[in-house]
């Protein structure tokens, strides 16, 4: 079973295929810098640099097994998660929104991880 620790390891070390990355809505994604791992409260990675289509974003990246974990963890009502520029998930089971109801760009990592890496976790 995949957990957030495994997802964090993959993201931190960029252990996935970087060709033709897309968000859940079909926007092009390029990871310029995955960010700095955060061991304090707030999003999992800070100061990430992500290009979505032609726009470069700098901010936080939050990781979850399922996209719906965003709400389960209470991030949808927490202003400290308003700087999240990309929600990296293993399973995209629903669209997630900021407090202001704008949709958060979501990247479903599982589609770009080699099957051998997944098998090594079970």
N, C-alpha and C positions, 0 to 999 in steps of 0.2 A: 504494500500500500504506500502510495506517495504521500509525503507529509511536507509541511512548510520548511522544515530543515533541509530536506532534499531540494526543494524548489530554490531555496536561498543559495545552496551550494552551486546549483546549475547556473543561477543568475549571476552570482558573484564571479564565478570563473568563466562565464559565457560559454558553457558547454552545450551548445545547440547549433543547429544549422542556421546561418544568418542570411541565407538566400531567400528573397521574396517574402520577407516577414510582413504580416498583415495584422491589423487590429480586428476585433470581432465585427466591426462595421466595414471592413475592407480597405481601410487606410493603410498606406505604406509606412512601415516602421524601420528605422535604422537606429541601432544602439551605438552611440558615439562613446559614451562612458556609462557603465552600469550604476555608478554612484558609490558612495562610501557607506559600508554597513553601519547601521545605527543600533547600538545596544541600549539606548535609552527609550523613553516613551516617544511615540510618534511613528511615522512611516519607517519601513524596514531599511530603505536605502535613501540617503540624502545626496544632493548635488549631482544627480544623474543628468546626463545630456542625451536626449532622445530626439530624433528627427521623425516627425509625423507628417507625411507628405512632404511639403517643401518648407515646413516651419520647424525651427530648432527650439526645443523646450528644455529648460533647466529647472529641476525641482526634485521632488521625492517620487520614489517607486514603492508601492505597497504590494506584498505578495500574499496570496491565499491559495489553498487547495481548490476551493470553489468560489466563484465570483460572489455568490450569496453570503459568504463569510464576512464580507464587508459590512453588511447589515447586522449579522449575528454578533460581530465584535463591537457594534455601536459606532462605527466610523461615519455613518450617514448623518449623525447628529453632532459630530465632533469637529469643530472649526480647525483643529490642528491638522486635519487631513485634507484641507482645502488646497494645499500645495502639491498634492499628488498629481503627477503628470502622466503616469502610466500605472495601471492596475495589472499586475502579472499574475495569472491564475493557471491552474492545471486543467480545470474544468469550467467552461463558461456556461453556467446554468441560468444566468439572468443578467440583464443590463444593470449597471450600477450608476448612481448619480451623486453629484456633490449636494451639499445642503441646499444650494440654489436650484436644484433639479436638472442642471446641465449634465449630460451623460459623460462619464469618465472614460477616456480611451482604455480599452482592455485588450491585453495580449494573452492569448491562450498558448502557453509555452509547450504543452504536451504534443502539439502538432509538429514541432520542430526538434524534438529530442529523439535521438536514435533509440530504437527498440532495445538494443543491447544495454544501454544505460538504465532503462526502466527495469529490465530483467535482473540487473545486478543489485537492485534495491529490495527485491522480494526474497 
